[in-house]
Amino acid sequence: MHDAFEPVPILEKLPLQIDCLAAWVVVFICCNRFEVTLEKSNKNFSKKIQQIHVVSQFKILVSLLENNIYVHDLLTFQQITTVSKAKGASLFTCDLQHTETGEEVLRMCVAVKKKLQLYFWKDREFHELQGDFSVPDVPKSMAWCENSICVGFKRDYYLIRVDGKGSIKELFPTGKQLEPLVAPLADGKVAVGQDDLTVVLNEEGICTQKCALNWTDIPVAMEHQPPYIIAVLPRYVEIRTFEPRLLVQSIELQRPRFITSGGSNIIYVASNHFVWRLIPVPMATQIQQLLQDKQFELALQLAEMKDDSDSEKQQQIHHIKNLYAFNLFCQKRFDESMQVFAKLGTDPTHVMGLYPDLLPTDYRKQLQYPNPLPVLSGAELEKAHLALIDYLTQKRSQLVKKLNDSDHQSSTSPLMEGTPTIKSKKKLLQIIDTTLLKCYLHVSYLSARVPQFPVTLTVWESKREC
């Protein structure tokens, strides 16, 4: 595990109980310590507020109050409108849809007893999107999933298509706890809970992950901050990733209940009387920790998300991929390692240097590697040589095609920065031919793998540069 977030107290020991939570960002916040100011207290809500949702793009606050939907101005809290048809509502969910023209359309689904009502926001009003849908029971949790709505009832999950027909697809039971949890994901899919398991569904209701996430307790709320999925458990907040499936971090908090996002990297968690902000640990620090733990896939995801120049970003990604390929080799996953090296354009001599007795001692001493090389012998060494043969055969074919180009220099990159590379295409081709022959002599079934091309032997001299 590594530290992805740092919890920072925002409000402590509030005299009033928190029943729901929403957030939005007005200005860019760049520090990890916050001065909290109560800007406004509105006592016009005489009844308990059941649910709130902020739509900062339209500067509105949508709330479920007294079993009806109200809309208030986000800055003044003055009431704009109410949805009279939604009287008797028990739940709602909003979704901001981006059209092909770049326009943002706010859609809302409201649960009224055993019916779903659909609306869209225009001219400071909610208008009916299409006719009501009848559903099997009273919804307890729901979220938009592209052009579908995933609904959790007391015993089962269903998927309802918003296609004018309202086709309904039964999915699977909610679990032993009978407490459904549906959370929207950043890519338009939904995370659906079944006790301590979470699966990801697309708008067709098809599971898009090979395996479910397995939490250490049953989540009560969930928020997606790519690449992390954050779940509020009864005693702490747990942070995991879908791909790769990792437990990243557990943060112990005092009886957390709610979680909300105010935008990218803006996460708040609340209990009945406390509010915390989850501050992301700098990506450079996270990447460093992940590389130490050999979690290269997640390190690559974070490197892709870094706000660096393209050249700096690509340089770091290339470095991480080389480390990943090297680690695959150390794990004896030779074929996978060679495939990554091939895509990276790593200098073939640096790949040859992973093997014993293929390069002259003086040259091999110049090569640097992240960690000590594995000791290979017997069947493992033969398997490694077969993978190298396939890799070098591919590299040879590429070099032959480019040999007559005007540029006689190879464009390979080092496995580790600062390590010398072979510049001449002709010299590199000769080295590959010599190494291929050595590999064939090493494998046990030489006659079945004889190379079908002319081989030029290269005699390495310790004083001659490559």
N, C-alpha and C positions, 0 to 999 in steps of 0.2 A: 504494500500500500504506500501511497505518497500523499502529501498534503495538497489538495486541490483548492480548498477554501479555508479561510480563517473566520470564525464567528466573532462578530463585534456587537456588544450590547448597544441597542438604540434607545429603548425605553425599558425601565425596570419598575416593578411593583406598582403598576397602574392601579388607581383606586376603582376604576370601572372594568368590567369584564369585557374582553374582546370576543365578539361573536363571528366576525368575518373580517377579511383583510384584502386590500387591493393596493397597487402601487403604480406610479408612473414617474418618468424622469422629465424634469423641466430644464435643468442645466446639467452640464457635465461635472461629475464629482470625481476628484482625483486623489483623495486622501483616504486613509483607513481609520480616521477618528472623526466623529461627527458631532456637531452641535445641533441639538434637536430643539425646534421652536414650535409651539402650538400656535398655528396661524389662525385657526378658526374652529369654534365648537358650535355645532348646529344641533339644537334641541327640538327641532320641528318634527323629528321622527318619533312620534308618540308610541309607536309599537316597535317590537323587536325587529331589527333588520335581519332578514334571513340570508341574503346573498347580495354581493356587490361586484360590479365589473367596470373597470375603467377602459374607455376607448379614447386614448389621448389624441389620436388622429382627428377625431371629431369633437374633442374637448367636452365629452359627456361622461356622466356617471350613471350607469344602469343599475337599478337596485330592485330586489324583491322585498316588498314591504307590505304587510297586511294582506299577503297572498295576492298581490297584484304587482305589475311591472311599472316602475316609475323611472323617469329620465330627468336628471338634474344637470345644470351647467357645472362643469368640472371646477371652475374657478370661483364662482359666486355661490354655488349650491342652491341657486334658485331653480324651482321646478320648471321644466320645459314642457313636459307632456306626461301622460299616463296612457297605458294600453287598456282601454276599457274592456275589450273583448277577453283579455287575459285574466279577468277576475276569477279567483279560485286557484291561481297558479301556485305550484309547489317547488318549481325548479326552472332555471333557464340556462342557456349556454349561448355564447356569442362567437362569431367567427368573422375575421376580416379577409375577404376574398379579393385577389388581384385579377382584374380582367386583362384580356389581351392588349387593350389600349393603355394599360397602366393605371386605370382607375381603381380605387379602393372601394369595395362594397361591403357594408356591414350587414351580416345576416344574424338573425336570432331565432332560436327554437325555444318555445315555452311549453312546459308540461302543465296541463290543466286536467286534473283527475286522470282519466285513461285516454287522453288525447294529446297530440303534439300540434302546436300552432307555429307556423313559420312566418317570419317577418323580415323586411329589409328597411334600412334607414335612409330617408331622403327628405330634404326640405324640413329638417328638424322634427320629423315624425317617423314613427314606425308604421309601415304599410304591409298588408298581407302579401306574402310571397306566393302562396298557393293554398289550396284547401287543407283542412285539418286531416291528421292521420289518427285513426283509432289504433290503440296499442293494447297488448294483453293485460297490463297491470299499470299501477301508478309508478312512473320512473323515479328511481332514487339517485341515479348518477347518469350523466350523458355528456357527449362531446361531439363536435363536428369532425368529420373525417372526409375531407374533400367534398364530394357531392353525396355523402351519406352521413347519417347520424348514428353513432353507437350508443345504445341505451342499456343501462343496467337496471334490472328490476330486482325484486327481493330474491328470486331464485335463479333467474337466467339472464343472459345477455342476448340482445337482438341487434341487428343492423337494419336500418331503414333507409332506403334509397330515396333521395330527393330528386326524382326524375319525373314528377307529375303523376306517377302511378302509385307511389308510396309502397313499393314492394318491400316485404318484410322477410328477413332471413334470421332464423334462430341459430345462435352460435353455440354456446355451451353454458353449463351451470355457473353460478357465481362462487360456489365453494361452500365449505362447512359453516363459515361465519355468516353467510347470507347478507354480506355488506359489499355491494358492488362498488368498484372504483374505476372510472374511465377518465383518462387524462390526455389532452391533446399534445401531440409532439410537433416539433418545429418543422418537420418535413411533410406535414399534412396527414400523417398516420395517427393512430391512437394507441396508448398503452392501457391495457385492460388487466385488472387484478383478479386473481383467483386465490384467496387466502394469501399465502406468502409468495406466490408466483405472479409474474407479470409477463404477458405476451404482447407483441406488437402486431396490429392488424392494419391492412390497407382498406380502401373504400369498398372493396369487394368482400371484406370480411375474411380475407386470407392472411394467415400468419406469415410474416415476412422474416422472422428470425428462426434459425435452426433449433435453438433451445430457449426456454423461458428463463427470465431472470429469477433467481431464488434469493429473497431477502431473508434476513435473520429474524424478522418478526413480520407481522401483517401491517402493511402501509395504511395510513389513514388519509394521506394526501401525497401528491406527486407533482413535480415540476421538471421540465426538460430544459437544460442549458447545455447544448451540444459542446463537447461530445458526452456530457454527463447527464444522467438521469438521477434526480434527487428525490428521495422518499422520506416522508415524515413517519417515523415509527413511534410507538408509545413512549420510549425513553430517550431516543436520540434520532439524529438525522443521518441517513445512510446514503452514500454517493457511489454509484456504479456506472459502468459503461456497457452498452449493448455489444459492440464489436471493437476489440475483443471483450469477452465477458469477464469483467474484473470487478472485485470489490476494491474501490479506490480509497474510501475514507469513511470513518464513523465519527460523528461529532456528538458528544453527549450534551444535551440541553435539558432544562427543567420542564418536563411535560409538554413538549411541542405539539401543536394541533393543526396549525395552518401554515401554508407556504404560498408565496405569490412572486411573480416576476414583474419587474418594472421595465424590462428591456434586456438587451444583451449584458450579461454579467451583473445584473441588478436583481438580487434575490433576497427576499425577506422571509423570516420564519417567526411565528408567534405562538405563544401559549396563551392561557387565559389572561395573564397580567404582564407578560414580557414580550418584547420584540427584539430580534437579532437581525443583523445584516450579514450575509455570507459574502465575504470579500474574496475574489479569486486570487490565489497565489500567482505572482508573475509567471508568465508562460515559460520564460527562460529558466526559471528555477524548477518548474515542474518538469520540463524536458530533461534537465540535468539529472533530476532524481529518477526519472523513468529510464534513462540510459544506464544509470548505475544498476537499476533493477532489471535491465535487459527487457524492458517492455517497449520494444521498438515500434510496434503498430500504433500504440496510443501516442508515443512521442511524435510519430509522423503526422498524426491527425492534428496535434497541437501546433506543430511546425507549419502546417498548411494554413492554420488560422492566424498565425502571428502577423502583426501589422508592421512588417519589414518591407524593404525594397525588394523587387522581384529577384534581383541578383543575390542578395543576402539570403532570401528565403530559399531559393533553389540550391544555393551552396550548402545550407544546413540540411535540407532534405536529402541531397546527394550524400552527405556525410553520414546521416542516420541510416540510409539504405545500405551503405557499405558496411556499417557496423552490424546491421541486420543480417546481411549475407554472410559476413564472417561468423556471426553467432550460429547461423544455420549450419555452417561447416563444422563448427566445434561440437554441435549437437549430432553430428554424423548424418545430417540431412543433406547429402551431397548434391543430389539432383536439384533440389530447391535452391540451394546456395548458388550453383552454377547458373541457374536461370536468372537470378537477381543480378549477379555479376555481369552476365551477358547484356541485360537491359541497361545497366549503368555505364557500359563502355569502360569498365575498369581495365587498366593495363594487364594483359594476359600473363605477363611475367610475374606480376604480384599475386595472381591466382596460382600460378605454378609454384610460387614460393611457399604455398601452404603445404606442399607435399615434400617428403624427404627425397633427396638425391636426384632432383630433376634440374636444379640450377647449380652453377659453380658456387663454391663456398663463399668466395670473395663478394660476388654479386648478391648472394642471398643475405649476407650480413648487412647489406645496405637497406634491405627492406624492413619496414616497421609494421607491427600488427598491434591491435588493441590489447590483446591478452596472449599468454603463452599458447602455442599451437598444440592441438591434440596429438597424442602419440598413436599412429596408425600402423597396423600390421595385419597379416593374414587376410581373412575374408573382408574385413573393413577396408583395408588398403586397396584390395582389388575393386571393391564397389566404388571407392573414391576415384580410382583411376578410370573406371568406365564412365563415370560422370564427367571427368575432365576430358576424356576423348570426345564425347559429344559436344562439350563446350568449345574445345579447340578446333574441332572440325567446322563448327559454325563460324568461328572467328576467322579461320583460314579462308573459307568461302567468301566472306565479306572482304577480306584483304585482297584476294585475287582480283575481285571485281574492280577494286579501286587502285590497283597497282599502277595502272597506266595513266592515272589522273595527273594533272600538272603539279599538284601539291604532293610531294613525296614524303611529307611528314605525317605520322599517325596522330590521331586526335584522342588518344586514350587518356584517362585520368588516373591519378594515384589512388590506391586503397586508403592510404593515410597521407594527409597533407605533408608536403616536404620530402616525400620519398621520390627518388629519381624514376623516370619512365623512359621507355624505349621510343625514340623519336622517329627513326627510319622505318618506313613500311617494309622495305625489302629485308632489313635486318630482323624485324619482328616476325616476318613470314618464315625466315630461315629458322628462327628460334622455335616457332610453333611446330615446324616440320620435325625438327630434332626431338622435341619433347613428345610429340605424338608417337614417334618410333619407340622412344623409351617406354611410353605407356603401354604400347602393344607388346613389348617384350616382358612387361611386368604381369600382364593378365594371363590367366591360366589357359584360356581357350584362344590362343593367338591366331590359329588358322581360320577361325570364324570371323575375325574382326580385322583382317588385313586391309590397310588403307588402299583405296582405289585412286591414288594420285601419286605423281612423282615426288620423292622426298629428297630435299637438299639438306645434307648434314651441316651443322654449324659447329665449328670447333671454338669453344670459348677459351680465351686467354685472359689470365688474371690482370694483365696490365692494359688490355685493350678496352676502350670505352664502348658502350653499347648504344 
